[in-house]
Amino acid sequence: MQKLKQKILSEGRVIGNSVLKVDSFLNHQIDPKFMLEMGNELAARFAGEGITRILTVEASGIAVALTTGLSLGVPVVFAKKGRASTQNNNIYSARIYSFTRQEAVDIFVSDKFLGPRDTVLIVDDFLAHGEALRGLLELVDRAGARLAGAGIVIEKVFQGGGAALRERGVRIESLAAIKSMSEECVEFI
């Protein structure tokens, strides 16, 4: 998606050689019109898959998941980081490691919102090492749902998560795939 690449180059900031800060439009402040464009693009890439649910993890994936769900006309479910006191025992859980926060967290989804009759599209803002996506795949498996694939806004290909998951047969569609980056340059595939 050319417009996304341009926004990354004009508004993004690389910290070191592995962190891309895009908080002006994606994961702190949200550009609603642009978010809708990205959601429409992800929906178009997975049209015809019979998707019944969008699944993401809180919090940065929610906005793009919501716009994808609007475009497809299906509910959006987000895995909660940490178990809420109001959740019953009928939940699916997985443990993921956040390299950004340097901590492991448990994610949870109620079986009320994800089950064996569902065809799921996972949507997230970033794919780097693949931890969040791996955990979401685990939730889909535990629910007995069918996976349509994963729609990612920005994939940092050089960190290897996408390649490992594609080798397992996961269909991943990324709107912008970064081959390498430094504070001076971002190179897209």
Rosetta constraint file for C-alpha pairs under 8 A:
AtomPair CA 1 CA 5 HARMONIC 6.58 0.50
AtomPair CA 1 CA 175 HARMONIC 5.26 0.50
AtomPair CA 1 CA 176 HARMONIC 6.17 0.50
AtomPair CA 2 CA 6 HARMONIC 6.29 0.50
AtomPair CA 3 CA 7 HARMONIC 6.27 0.50
AtomPair CA 4 CA 8 HARMONIC 6.16 0.50
AtomPair CA 4 CA 175 HARMONIC 7.37 0.50
AtomPair CA 4 CA 176 HARMONIC 6.75 0.50
AtomPair CA 5 CA 9 HARMONIC 6.27 0.50
AtomPair CA 5 CA 176 HARMONIC 6.27 0.50
AtomPair CA 5 CA 188 HARMONIC 7.91 0.50
AtomPair CA 6 CA 10 HARMONIC 6.05 0.50
AtomPair CA 7 CA 11 HARMONIC 5.45 0.50
AtomPair CA 7 CA 12 HARMONIC 6.91 0.50
AtomPair CA 8 CA 12 HARMONIC 4.55 0.50
AtomPair CA 8 CA 13 HARMONIC 7.80 0.50
AtomPair CA 8 CA 22 HARMONIC 6.84 0.50
AtomPair CA 9 CA 13 HARMONIC 7.95 0.50
AtomPair CA 9 CA 186 HARMONIC 7.25 0.50
AtomPair CA 11 CA 22 HARMONIC 6.72 0.50
AtomPair CA 11 CA 24 HARMONIC 6.84 0.50
AtomPair CA 12 CA 20 HARMONIC 6.62 0.50
AtomPair CA 12 CA 21 HARMONIC 5.51 0.50
AtomPair CA 12 CA 22 HARMONIC 4.70 0.50
AtomPair CA 12 CA 23 HARMONIC 7.69 0.50
AtomPair CA 12 CA 24 HARMONIC 7.76 0.50
AtomPair CA 13 CA 20 HARMONIC 5.75 0.50
AtomPair CA 13 CA 21 HARMONIC 5.03 0.50
AtomPair CA 13 CA 22 HARMONIC 6.72 0.50
AtomPair CA 13 CA 183 HARMONIC 7.30 0.50
AtomPair CA 14 CA 18 HARMONIC 7.37 0.50
AtomPair CA 14 CA 19 HARMONIC 5.71 0.50
AtomPair CA 14 CA 20 HARMONIC 4.58 0.50
AtomPair CA 14 CA 21 HARMONIC 6.14 0.50
AtomPair CA 14 CA 181 HARMONIC 7.24 0.50
AtomPair CA 14 CA 182 HARMONIC 6.19 0.50
AtomPair CA 14 CA 183 HARMONIC 4.96 0.50
AtomPair CA 15 CA 19 HARMONIC 5.09 0.50
AtomPair CA 15 CA 20 HARMONIC 6.28 0.50
AtomPair CA 15 CA 21 HARMONIC 7.33 0.50
AtomPair CA 15 CA 182 HARMONIC 7.52 0.50
AtomPair CA 15 CA 183 HARMONIC 6.19 0.50
AtomPair CA 16 CA 182 HARMONIC 6.36 0.50
AtomPair CA 16 CA 183 HARMONIC 6.27 0.50
AtomPair CA 17 CA 181 HARMONIC 5.76 0.50
AtomPair CA 17 CA 182 HARMONIC 4.62 0.50
AtomPair CA 17 CA 183 HARMONIC 6.74 0.50
AtomPair CA 18 CA 181 HARMONIC 7.17 0.50
AtomPair CA 18 CA 182 HARMONIC 7.63 0.50
AtomPair CA 22 CA 26 HARMONIC 5.91 0.50
AtomPair CA 22 CA 27 HARMONIC 6.68 0.50
AtomPair CA 23 CA 27 HARMONIC 4.86 0.50
AtomPair CA 23 CA 28 HARMONIC 4.63 0.50
AtomPair CA 23 CA 29 HARMONIC 5.77 0.50
AtomPair CA 23 CA 30 HARMONIC 7.79 0.50
AtomPair CA 24 CA 28 HARMONIC 6.51 0.50
AtomPair CA 24 CA 29 HARMONIC 5.09 0.50
AtomPair CA 24 CA 30 HARMONIC 6.79 0.50
AtomPair CA 24 CA 31 HARMONIC 7.80 0.50
AtomPair CA 25 CA 29 HARMONIC 5.33 0.50
AtomPair CA 25 CA 30 HARMONIC 4.51 0.50
AtomPair CA 25 CA 31 HARMONIC 4.89 0.50
AtomPair CA 26 CA 30 HARMONIC 5.15 0.50
AtomPair CA 26 CA 31 HARMONIC 6.96 0.50
AtomPair CA 26 CA 35 HARMONIC 7.63 0.50
AtomPair CA 26 CA 60 HARMONIC 7.56 0.50
AtomPair CA 26 CA 125 HARMONIC 7.57 0.50
AtomPair CA 27 CA 60 HARMONIC 5.16 0.50
AtomPair CA 27 CA 61 HARMONIC 7.96 0.50
AtomPair CA 27 CA 125 HARMONIC 7.77 0.50
AtomPair CA 28 CA 60 HARMONIC 7.77 0.50
AtomPair CA 30 CA 35 HARMONIC 7.28 0.50
AtomPair CA 30 CA 63 HARMONIC 7.89 0.50
AtomPair CA 31 CA 35 HARMONIC 5.96 0.50
AtomPair CA 32 CA 36 HARMONIC 6.17 0.50
AtomPair CA 33 CA 37 HARMONIC 6.45 0.50
AtomPair CA 34 CA 38 HARMONIC 6.32 0.50
AtomPair CA 35 CA 39 HARMONIC 6.15 0.50
AtomPair CA 35 CA 63 HARMONIC 7.11 0.50
AtomPair CA 35 CA 64 HARMONIC 5.93 0.50
AtomPair CA 35 CA 67 HARMONIC 6.70 0.50
AtomPair CA 36 CA 40 HARMONIC 6.05 0.50
AtomPair CA 36 CA 64 HARMONIC 7.41 0.50
AtomPair CA 36 CA 67 HARMONIC 5.22 0.50
AtomPair CA 36 CA 68 HARMONIC 7.52 0.50
AtomPair CA 37 CA 41 HARMONIC 6.21 0.50
AtomPair CA 38 CA 42 HARMONIC 6.26 0.50
AtomPair CA 38 CA 64 HARMONIC 6.96 0.50
AtomPair CA 38 CA 67 HARMONIC 7.71 0.50
AtomPair CA 38 CA 68 HARMONIC 7.68 0.50
AtomPair CA 38 CA 153 HARMONIC 7.50 0.50
AtomPair CA 38 CA 175 HARMONIC 7.70 0.50
AtomPair CA 39 CA 43 HARMONIC 6.09 0.50
AtomPair CA 39 CA 64 HARMONIC 5.59 0.50
AtomPair CA 39 CA 65 HARMONIC 6.94 0.50
AtomPair CA 39 CA 66 HARMONIC 7.60 0.50
AtomPair CA 39 CA 67 HARMONIC 4.62 0.50
AtomPair CA 39 CA 68 HARMONIC 3.91 0.50
AtomPair CA 39 CA 69 HARMONIC 7.60 0.50
AtomPair CA 39 CA 70 HARMONIC 7.98 0.50
AtomPair CA 39 CA 71 HARMONIC 6.82 0.50
AtomPair CA 40 CA 44 HARMONIC 6.10 0.50
AtomPair CA 40 CA 67 HARMONIC 7.00 0.50
AtomPair CA 40 CA 68 HARMONIC 5.87 0.50
AtomPair CA 40 CA 71 HARMONIC 5.65 0.50
AtomPair CA 41 CA 45 HARMONIC 6.34 0.50
AtomPair CA 42 CA 46 HARMONIC 6.55 0.50
AtomPair CA 42 CA 68 HARMONIC 6.37 0.50
AtomPair CA 42 CA 151 HARMONIC 5.97 0.50
AtomPair CA 42 CA 173 HARMONIC 7.63 0.50
AtomPair CA 42 CA 175 HARMONIC 7.71 0.50
AtomPair CA 43 CA 47 HARMONIC 5.88 0.50
AtomPair CA 43 CA 68 HARMONIC 5.49 0.50
AtomPair CA 43 CA 69 HARMONIC 7.74 0.50
AtomPair CA 43 CA 71 HARMONIC 6.16 0.50
AtomPair CA 43 CA 72 HARMONIC 5.98 0.50
AtomPair CA 45 CA 173 HARMONIC 7.50 0.50
AtomPair CA 46 CA 148 HARMONIC 7.64 0.50
AtomPair CA 47 CA 72 HARMONIC 7.73 0.50
AtomPair CA 49 CA 119 HARMONIC 7.96 0.50
AtomPair CA 49 CA 148 HARMONIC 6.37 0.50
AtomPair CA 50 CA 119 HARMONIC 6.50 0.50
AtomPair CA 51 CA 72 HARMONIC 7.87 0.50
AtomPair CA 51 CA 74 HARMONIC 7.50 0.50
AtomPair CA 51 CA 118 HARMONIC 7.36 0.50
AtomPair CA 51 CA 119 HARMONIC 4.81 0.50
AtomPair CA 51 CA 120 HARMONIC 5.66 0.50
AtomPair CA 51 CA 121 HARMONIC 6.47 0.50
AtomPair CA 51 CA 148 HARMONIC 6.96 0.50
AtomPair CA 52 CA 74 HARMONIC 5.71 0.50
AtomPair CA 52 CA 75 HARMONIC 7.22 0.50
AtomPair CA 52 CA 118 HARMONIC 5.55 0.50
AtomPair CA 52 CA 119 HARMONIC 5.25 0.50
AtomPair CA 52 CA 120 HARMONIC 6.23 0.50
AtomPair CA 53 CA 69 HARMONIC 7.74 0.50
AtomPair CA 53 CA 74 HARMONIC 5.71 0.50
AtomPair CA 53 CA 75 HARMONIC 5.38 0.50
AtomPair CA 53 CA 76 HARMONIC 5.92 0.50
AtomPair CA 53 CA 77 HARMONIC 7.03 0.50
AtomPair CA 53 CA 114 HARMONIC 7.75 0.50
AtomPair CA 53 CA 118 HARMONIC 6.53 0.50
AtomPair CA 53 CA 119 HARMONIC 6.36 0.50
AtomPair CA 53 CA 120 HARMONIC 4.98 0.50
AtomPair CA 53 CA 121 HARMONIC 6.43 0.50
AtomPair CA 54 CA 65 HARMONIC 6.49 0.50
AtomPair CA 54 CA 68 HARMONIC 7.76 0.50
AtomPair CA 54 CA 69 HARMONIC 6.25 0.50
AtomPair CA 54 CA 74 HARMONIC 7.06 0.50
AtomPair CA 54 CA 75 HARMONIC 6.34 0.50
AtomPair CA 54 CA 76 HARMONIC 4.66 0.50
AtomPair CA 54 CA 77 HARMONIC 6.04 0.50
AtomPair CA 54 CA 120 HARMONIC 5.71 0.50
AtomPair CA 54 CA 121 HARMONIC 4.89 0.50
AtomPair CA 54 CA 122 HARMONIC 5.72 0.50
AtomPair CA 54 CA 123 HARMONIC 6.74 0.50
AtomPair CA 55 CA 65 HARMONIC 7.31 0.50
AtomPair CA 55 CA 76 HARMONIC 6.00 0.50
AtomPair CA 55 CA 77 HARMONIC 4.92 0.50
AtomPair CA 55 CA 78 HARMONIC 5.59 0.50
AtomPair CA 55 CA 79 HARMONIC 7.34 0.50
AtomPair CA 55 CA 120 HARMONIC 6.66 0.50
AtomPair CA 55 CA 121 HARMONIC 6.18 0.50
AtomPair CA 55 CA 122 HARMONIC 4.68 0.50
AtomPair CA 55 CA 123 HARMONIC 6.18 0.50
AtomPair CA 55 CA 136 HARMONIC 7.55 0.50
AtomPair CA 56 CA 61 HARMONIC 5.77 0.50
AtomPair CA 56 CA 62 HARMONIC 6.41 0.50
AtomPair CA 56 CA 65 HARMONIC 6.59 0.50
AtomPair CA 56 CA 76 HARMONIC 7.75 0.50
AtomPair CA 56 CA 77 HARMONIC 6.47 0.50
AtomPair CA 56 CA 78 HARMONIC 4.70 0.50
AtomPair CA 56 CA 79 HARMONIC 6.14 0.50
AtomPair CA 56 CA 122 HARMONIC 5.75 0.50
AtomPair CA 56 CA 123 HARMONIC 5.35 0.50
AtomPair CA 56 CA 124 HARMONIC 5.87 0.50
AtomPair CA 56 CA 136 HARMONIC 7.25 0.50
AtomPair CA 57 CA 61 HARMONIC 6.06 0.50
AtomPair CA 57 CA 62 HARMONIC 7.06 0.50
AtomPair CA 57 CA 78 HARMONIC 4.92 0.50
AtomPair CA 57 CA 79 HARMONIC 4.53 0.50
AtomPair CA 57 CA 80 HARMONIC 6.42 0.50
AtomPair CA 57 CA 81 HARMONIC 7.54 0.50
AtomPair CA 57 CA 107 HARMONIC 7.67 0.50
AtomPair CA 57 CA 124 HARMONIC 7.32 0.50
AtomPair CA 57 CA 132 HARMONIC 7.45 0.50
AtomPair CA 57 CA 136 HARMONIC 7.55 0.50
AtomPair CA 58 CA 62 HARMONIC 6.21 0.50
AtomPair CA 58 CA 78 HARMONIC 5.90 0.50
AtomPair CA 58 CA 79 HARMONIC 6.09 0.50
AtomPair CA 58 CA 80 HARMONIC 5.82 0.50
AtomPair CA 58 CA 81 HARMONIC 6.68 0.50
AtomPair CA 60 CA 124 HARMONIC 7.44 0.50
AtomPair CA 60 CA 125 HARMONIC 6.34 0.50
AtomPair CA 61 CA 65 HARMONIC 6.02 0.50
AtomPair CA 61 CA 123 HARMONIC 6.62 0.50
AtomPair CA 61 CA 124 HARMONIC 4.41 0.50
AtomPair CA 61 CA 125 HARMONIC 5.02 0.50
AtomPair CA 62 CA 66 HARMONIC 5.90 0.50
AtomPair CA 62 CA 78 HARMONIC 6.94 0.50
AtomPair CA 62 CA 124 HARMONIC 7.60 0.50
AtomPair CA 63 CA 67 HARMONIC 6.47 0.50
AtomPair CA 64 CA 68 HARMONIC 6.13 0.50
AtomPair CA 64 CA 123 HARMONIC 7.19 0.50
AtomPair CA 64 CA 124 HARMONIC 7.13 0.50
AtomPair CA 64 CA 125 HARMONIC 7.11 0.50
AtomPair CA 65 CA 69 HARMONIC 6.01 0.50
AtomPair CA 65 CA 76 HARMONIC 6.57 0.50
AtomPair CA 65 CA 123 HARMONIC 5.47 0.50
AtomPair CA 65 CA 124 HARMONIC 6.94 0.50
AtomPair CA 66 CA 70 HARMONIC 6.13 0.50
AtomPair CA 66 CA 76 HARMONIC 6.14 0.50
AtomPair CA 67 CA 71 HARMONIC 6.25 0.50
AtomPair CA 68 CA 72 HARMONIC 6.22 0.50
AtomPair CA 69 CA 73 HARMONIC 5.57 0.50
AtomPair CA 69 CA 74 HARMONIC 5.07 0.50
AtomPair CA 69 CA 75 HARMONIC 6.02 0.50
AtomPair CA 69 CA 76 HARMONIC 5.96 0.50
AtomPair CA 70 CA 74 HARMONIC 6.70 0.50
AtomPair CA 77 CA 109 HARMONIC 7.87 0.50
AtomPair CA 77 CA 113 HARMONIC 6.84 0.50
AtomPair CA 77 CA 114 HARMONIC 7.97 0.50
AtomPair CA 78 CA 109 HARMONIC 7.22 0.50
AtomPair CA 79 CA 107 HARMONIC 5.63 0.50
AtomPair CA 79 CA 108 HARMONIC 5.14 0.50
AtomPair CA 79 CA 109 HARMONIC 5.09 0.50
AtomPair CA 79 CA 136 HARMONIC 7.84 0.50
AtomPair CA 80 CA 84 HARMONIC 7.95 0.50
AtomPair CA 80 CA 107 HARMONIC 5.26 0.50
AtomPair CA 80 CA 108 HARMONIC 5.18 0.50
AtomPair CA 80 CA 109 HARMONIC 6.68 0.50
AtomPair CA 81 CA 105 HARMONIC 6.40 0.50
AtomPair CA 81 CA 106 HARMONIC 5.82 0.50
AtomPair CA 81 CA 107 HARMONIC 4.55 0.50
AtomPair CA 81 CA 108 HARMONIC 6.63 0.50
AtomPair CA 82 CA 105 HARMONIC 6.99 0.50
AtomPair CA 82 CA 106 HARMONIC 5.65 0.50
AtomPair CA 82 CA 107 HARMONIC 5.83 0.50
AtomPair CA 82 CA 108 HARMONIC 6.81 0.50
AtomPair CA 83 CA 87 HARMONIC 6.97 0.50
AtomPair CA 83 CA 106 HARMONIC 7.76 0.50
AtomPair CA 83 CA 107 HARMONIC 7.36 0.50
AtomPair CA 83 CA 108 HARMONIC 6.28 0.50
AtomPair CA 87 CA 91 HARMONIC 7.70 0.50
AtomPair CA 87 CA 110 HARMONIC 7.23 0.50
AtomPair CA 88 CA 110 HARMONIC 7.80 0.50
AtomPair CA 90 CA 110 HARMONIC 6.06 0.50
AtomPair CA 90 CA 111 HARMONIC 5.69 0.50
AtomPair CA 90 CA 112 HARMONIC 7.84 0.50
AtomPair CA 91 CA 108 HARMONIC 6.46 0.50
AtomPair CA 91 CA 109 HARMONIC 5.54 0.50
AtomPair CA 91 CA 110 HARMONIC 4.26 0.50
AtomPair CA 91 CA 111 HARMONIC 5.24 0.50
AtomPair CA 92 CA 108 HARMONIC 5.66 0.50
AtomPair CA 92 CA 109 HARMONIC 5.34 0.50
AtomPair CA 92 CA 110 HARMONIC 6.28 0.50
AtomPair CA 92 CA 111 HARMONIC 6.67 0.50
AtomPair CA 92 CA 139 HARMONIC 5.89 0.50
AtomPair CA 92 CA 142 HARMONIC 6.53 0.50
AtomPair CA 92 CA 143 HARMONIC 7.01 0.50
AtomPair CA 93 CA 106 HARMONIC 6.66 0.50
AtomPair CA 93 CA 107 HARMONIC 5.47 0.50
AtomPair CA 93 CA 108 HARMONIC 4.51 0.50
AtomPair CA 93 CA 109 HARMONIC 6.59 0.50
AtomPair CA 93 CA 139 HARMONIC 6.32 0.50
AtomPair CA 94 CA 106 HARMONIC 5.64 0.50
AtomPair CA 94 CA 107 HARMONIC 5.46 0.50
AtomPair CA 94 CA 108 HARMONIC 6.86 0.50
AtomPair CA 94 CA 135 HARMONIC 5.47 0.50
AtomPair CA 94 CA 136 HARMONIC 7.58 0.50
AtomPair CA 94 CA 138 HARMONIC 6.51 0.50
AtomPair CA 94 CA 139 HARMONIC 6.56 0.50
AtomPair CA 95 CA 104 HARMONIC 6.73 0.50
AtomPair CA 95 CA 105 HARMONIC 5.67 0.50
AtomPair CA 95 CA 106 HARMONIC 4.34 0.50
AtomPair CA 95 CA 107 HARMONIC 6.20 0.50
AtomPair CA 95 CA 135 HARMONIC 6.36 0.50
AtomPair CA 96 CA 104 HARMONIC 5.55 0.50
AtomPair CA 96 CA 105 HARMONIC 5.53 0.50
AtomPair CA 96 CA 106 HARMONIC 6.28 0.50
AtomPair CA 96 CA 107 HARMONIC 7.38 0.50
AtomPair CA 96 CA 131 HARMONIC 5.59 0.50
AtomPair CA 96 CA 132 HARMONIC 5.92 0.50
AtomPair CA 96 CA 134 HARMONIC 7.74 0.50
AtomPair CA 96 CA 135 HARMONIC 5.72 0.50
AtomPair CA 97 CA 102 HARMONIC 7.25 0.50
AtomPair CA 97 CA 103 HARMONIC 5.74 0.50
AtomPair CA 97 CA 104 HARMONIC 4.13 0.50
AtomPair CA 97 CA 105 HARMONIC 6.25 0.50
AtomPair CA 97 CA 131 HARMONIC 5.96 0.50
AtomPair CA 97 CA 132 HARMONIC 7.39 0.50
AtomPair CA 98 CA 102 HARMONIC 5.46 0.50
AtomPair CA 98 CA 103 HARMONIC 5.41 0.50
AtomPair CA 98 CA 104 HARMONIC 6.02 0.50
AtomPair CA 98 CA 105 HARMONIC 7.48 0.50
AtomPair CA 98 CA 131 HARMONIC 7.15 0.50
AtomPair CA 98 CA 132 HARMONIC 7.62 0.50
AtomPair CA 99 CA 103 HARMONIC 6.98 0.50
AtomPair CA 107 CA 135 HARMONIC 7.74 0.50
AtomPair CA 109 CA 113 HARMONIC 7.25 0.50
AtomPair CA 109 CA 114 HARMONIC 7.37 0.50
AtomPair CA 109 CA 139 HARMONIC 7.51 0.50
AtomPair CA 110 CA 114 HARMONIC 6.86 0.50
AtomPair CA 111 CA 115 HARMONIC 6.11 0.50
AtomPair CA 111 CA 143 HARMONIC 7.04 0.50
AtomPair CA 114 CA 118 HARMONIC 6.65 0.50
AtomPair CA 114 CA 140 HARMONIC 7.67 0.50
AtomPair CA 114 CA 143 HARMONIC 6.20 0.50
AtomPair CA 114 CA 145 HARMONIC 7.36 0.50
AtomPair CA 115 CA 143 HARMONIC 4.81 0.50
AtomPair CA 115 CA 144 HARMONIC 6.09 0.50
AtomPair CA 115 CA 145 HARMONIC 5.57 0.50
AtomPair CA 116 CA 143 HARMONIC 5.82 0.50
AtomPair CA 116 CA 144 HARMONIC 4.38 0.50
AtomPair CA 116 CA 145 HARMONIC 4.23 0.50
AtomPair CA 116 CA 146 HARMONIC 7.28 0.50
AtomPair CA 117 CA 144 HARMONIC 7.92 0.50
AtomPair CA 117 CA 145 HARMONIC 6.17 0.50
AtomPair CA 117 CA 146 HARMONIC 7.86 0.50
AtomPair CA 118 CA 145 HARMONIC 5.08 0.50
AtomPair CA 118 CA 146 HARMONIC 6.25 0.50
AtomPair CA 119 CA 145 HARMONIC 5.93 0.50
AtomPair CA 119 CA 146 HARMONIC 4.66 0.50
AtomPair CA 119 CA 147 HARMONIC 5.70 0.50
AtomPair CA 119 CA 148 HARMONIC 6.21 0.50
AtomPair CA 120 CA 140 HARMONIC 7.43 0.50
AtomPair CA 120 CA 145 HARMONIC 6.89 0.50
AtomPair CA 120 CA 146 HARMONIC 6.10 0.50
AtomPair CA 120 CA 147 HARMONIC 4.94 0.50
AtomPair CA 120 CA 148 HARMONIC 5.60 0.50
AtomPair CA 120 CA 149 HARMONIC 7.32 0.50
AtomPair CA 121 CA 147 HARMONIC 6.38 0.50
AtomPair CA 121 CA 148 HARMONIC 5.33 0.50
AtomPair CA 121 CA 149 HARMONIC 5.36 0.50
AtomPair CA 121 CA 150 HARMONIC 5.66 0.50
AtomPair CA 121 CA 151 HARMONIC 7.14 0.50
AtomPair CA 122 CA 133 HARMONIC 7.73 0.50
AtomPair CA 122 CA 136 HARMONIC 7.33 0.50
AtomPair CA 122 CA 149 HARMONIC 6.34 0.50
AtomPair CA 122 CA 150 HARMONIC 4.53 0.50
AtomPair CA 122 CA 151 HARMONIC 6.15 0.50
AtomPair CA 123 CA 150 HARMONIC 5.66 0.50
AtomPair CA 123 CA 151 HARMONIC 4.71 0.50
AtomPair CA 123 CA 152 HARMONIC 5.79 0.50
AtomPair CA 124 CA 133 HARMONIC 7.94 0.50
AtomPair CA 124 CA 150 HARMONIC 7.87 0.50
AtomPair CA 124 CA 151 HARMONIC 6.62 0.50
AtomPair CA 124 CA 152 HARMONIC 5.16 0.50
AtomPair CA 124 CA 153 HARMONIC 6.60 0.50
AtomPair CA 125 CA 152 HARMONIC 5.71 0.50
AtomPair CA 125 CA 153 HARMONIC 4.86 0.50
AtomPair CA 125 CA 154 HARMONIC 6.17 0.50
AtomPair CA 126 CA 152 HARMONIC 6.09 0.50
AtomPair CA 126 CA 153 HARMONIC 6.01 0.50
AtomPair CA 126 CA 154 HARMONIC 4.90 0.50
AtomPair CA 126 CA 155 HARMONIC 5.67 0.50
AtomPair CA 126 CA 156 HARMONIC 7.55 0.50
AtomPair CA 127 CA 132 HARMONIC 7.93 0.50
AtomPair CA 127 CA 133 HARMONIC 7.40 0.50
AtomPair CA 127 CA 152 HARMONIC 6.60 0.50
AtomPair CA 127 CA 154 HARMONIC 6.43 0.50
AtomPair CA 127 CA 155 HARMONIC 4.63 0.50
AtomPair CA 127 CA 156 HARMONIC 6.15 0.50
AtomPair CA 127 CA 157 HARMONIC 7.97 0.50
AtomPair CA 127 CA 161 HARMONIC 6.72 0.50
AtomPair CA 127 CA 162 HARMONIC 6.74 0.50
AtomPair CA 128 CA 155 HARMONIC 6.09 0.50
AtomPair CA 128 CA 156 HARMONIC 5.00 0.50
AtomPair CA 128 CA 157 HARMONIC 6.79 0.50
AtomPair CA 128 CA 158 HARMONIC 7.87 0.50
AtomPair CA 128 CA 159 HARMONIC 5.29 0.50
AtomPair CA 128 CA 160 HARMONIC 6.70 0.50
AtomPair CA 128 CA 161 HARMONIC 5.42 0.50
AtomPair CA 128 CA 162 HARMONIC 7.14 0.50
AtomPair CA 129 CA 159 HARMONIC 5.47 0.50
AtomPair CA 129 CA 160 HARMONIC 5.78 0.50
AtomPair CA 129 CA 161 HARMONIC 3.98 0.50
AtomPair CA 129 CA 162 HARMONIC 7.37 0.50
AtomPair CA 130 CA 134 HARMONIC 5.88 0.50
AtomPair CA 130 CA 160 HARMONIC 7.67 0.50
AtomPair CA 130 CA 161 HARMONIC 4.10 0.50
AtomPair CA 130 CA 162 HARMONIC 6.32 0.50
AtomPair CA 130 CA 165 HARMONIC 7.47 0.50
AtomPair CA 131 CA 135 HARMONIC 6.19 0.50
AtomPair CA 131 CA 161 HARMONIC 7.53 0.50
AtomPair CA 132 CA 136 HARMONIC 6.22 0.50
AtomPair CA 133 CA 137 HARMONIC 6.09 0.50
AtomPair CA 134 CA 138 HARMONIC 6.28 0.50
AtomPair CA 134 CA 165 HARMONIC 7.73 0.50
AtomPair CA 135 CA 139 HARMONIC 6.48 0.50
AtomPair CA 136 CA 140 HARMONIC 6.36 0.50
AtomPair CA 137 CA 141 HARMONIC 6.18 0.50
AtomPair CA 137 CA 147 HARMONIC 7.95 0.50
AtomPair CA 138 CA 142 HARMONIC 6.11 0.50
AtomPair CA 139 CA 143 HARMONIC 6.14 0.50
AtomPair CA 140 CA 144 HARMONIC 6.34 0.50
AtomPair CA 140 CA 145 HARMONIC 5.42 0.50
AtomPair CA 140 CA 146 HARMONIC 7.16 0.50
AtomPair CA 140 CA 147 HARMONIC 6.99 0.50
AtomPair CA 141 CA 145 HARMONIC 6.21 0.50
AtomPair CA 141 CA 146 HARMONIC 7.76 0.50
AtomPair CA 148 CA 171 HARMONIC 7.39 0.50
AtomPair CA 149 CA 170 HARMONIC 6.05 0.50
AtomPair CA 149 CA 171 HARMONIC 4.68 0.50
AtomPair CA 149 CA 172 HARMONIC 5.82 0.50
AtomPair CA 149 CA 173 HARMONIC 7.79 0.50
AtomPair CA 150 CA 170 HARMONIC 7.51 0.50
AtomPair CA 150 CA 171 HARMONIC 6.24 0.50
AtomPair CA 150 CA 172 HARMONIC 4.78 0.50
AtomPair CA 150 CA 173 HARMONIC 6.25 0.50
AtomPair CA 151 CA 172 HARMONIC 6.00 0.50
AtomPair CA 151 CA 173 HARMONIC 4.96 0.50
AtomPair CA 151 CA 174 HARMONIC 5.97 0.50
AtomPair CA 151 CA 175 HARMONIC 7.89 0.50
AtomPair CA 152 CA 172 HARMONIC 7.25 0.50
AtomPair CA 152 CA 173 HARMONIC 6.10 0.50
AtomPair CA 152 CA 174 HARMONIC 4.59 0.50
AtomPair CA 152 CA 175 HARMONIC 6.37 0.50
AtomPair CA 153 CA 174 HARMONIC 5.62 0.50
AtomPair CA 153 CA 175 HARMONIC 4.98 0.50
AtomPair CA 153 CA 176 HARMONIC 6.27 0.50
AtomPair CA 154 CA 174 HARMONIC 6.15 0.50
AtomPair CA 154 CA 175 HARMONIC 6.15 0.50
AtomPair CA 154 CA 176 HARMONIC 4.92 0.50
AtomPair CA 154 CA 177 HARMONIC 5.93 0.50
AtomPair CA 154 CA 178 HARMONIC 7.42 0.50
AtomPair CA 155 CA 162 HARMONIC 7.46 0.50
AtomPair CA 155 CA 174 HARMONIC 6.09 0.50
AtomPair CA 155 CA 175 HARMONIC 7.87 0.50
AtomPair CA 155 CA 176 HARMONIC 6.25 0.50
AtomPair CA 155 CA 177 HARMONIC 4.72 0.50
AtomPair CA 155 CA 178 HARMONIC 6.07 0.50
AtomPair CA 156 CA 160 HARMONIC 7.71 0.50
AtomPair CA 156 CA 177 HARMONIC 6.07 0.50
AtomPair CA 156 CA 178 HARMONIC 4.92 0.50
AtomPair CA 156 CA 179 HARMONIC 6.67 0.50
AtomPair CA 156 CA 180 HARMONIC 7.57 0.50
AtomPair CA 157 CA 161 HARMONIC 7.27 0.50
AtomPair CA 157 CA 162 HARMONIC 6.51 0.50
AtomPair CA 157 CA 163 HARMONIC 7.52 0.50
AtomPair CA 157 CA 177 HARMONIC 6.23 0.50
AtomPair CA 157 CA 178 HARMONIC 5.67 0.50
AtomPair CA 157 CA 179 HARMONIC 5.46 0.50
AtomPair CA 157 CA 180 HARMONIC 7.63 0.50
AtomPair CA 158 CA 178 HARMONIC 7.29 0.50
AtomPair CA 158 CA 179 HARMONIC 5.63 0.50
AtomPair CA 158 CA 180 HARMONIC 6.08 0.50
AtomPair CA 160 CA 164 HARMONIC 6.40 0.50
AtomPair CA 161 CA 165 HARMONIC 6.36 0.50
AtomPair CA 162 CA 166 HARMONIC 6.02 0.50
AtomPair CA 162 CA 172 HARMONIC 7.40 0.50
AtomPair CA 163 CA 167 HARMONIC 6.18 0.50
AtomPair CA 164 CA 168 HARMONIC 6.72 0.50
AtomPair CA 165 CA 169 HARMONIC 6.72 0.50
AtomPair CA 165 CA 170 HARMONIC 5.68 0.50
AtomPair CA 166 CA 170 HARMONIC 4.81 0.50
AtomPair CA 166 CA 171 HARMONIC 6.33 0.50
AtomPair CA 166 CA 172 HARMONIC 7.01 0.50
AtomPair CA 176 CA 188 HARMONIC 7.22 0.50
AtomPair CA 176 CA 189 HARMONIC 7.99 0.50
AtomPair CA 177 CA 188 HARMONIC 5.69 0.50
AtomPair CA 177 CA 189 HARMONIC 5.66 0.50
AtomPair CA 178 CA 186 HARMONIC 7.02 0.50
AtomPair CA 178 CA 187 HARMONIC 5.85 0.50
AtomPair CA 178 CA 188 HARMONIC 4.35 0.50
AtomPair CA 178 CA 189 HARMONIC 5.98 0.50
AtomPair CA 179 CA 186 HARMONIC 7.88 0.50
AtomPair CA 179 CA 187 HARMONIC 5.52 0.50
AtomPair CA 179 CA 188 HARMONIC 5.20 0.50
AtomPair CA 179 CA 189 HARMONIC 5.54 0.50
AtomPair CA 180 CA 186 HARMONIC 6.10 0.50
AtomPair CA 180 CA 187 HARMONIC 5.26 0.50
AtomPair CA 180 CA 188 HARMONIC 7.17 0.50
AtomPair CA 181 CA 185 HARMONIC 5.56 0.50
AtomPair CA 181 CA 186 HARMONIC 4.27 0.50
AtomPair CA 181 CA 187 HARMONIC 6.01 0.50
AtomPair CA 182 CA 186 HARMONIC 6.31 0.50
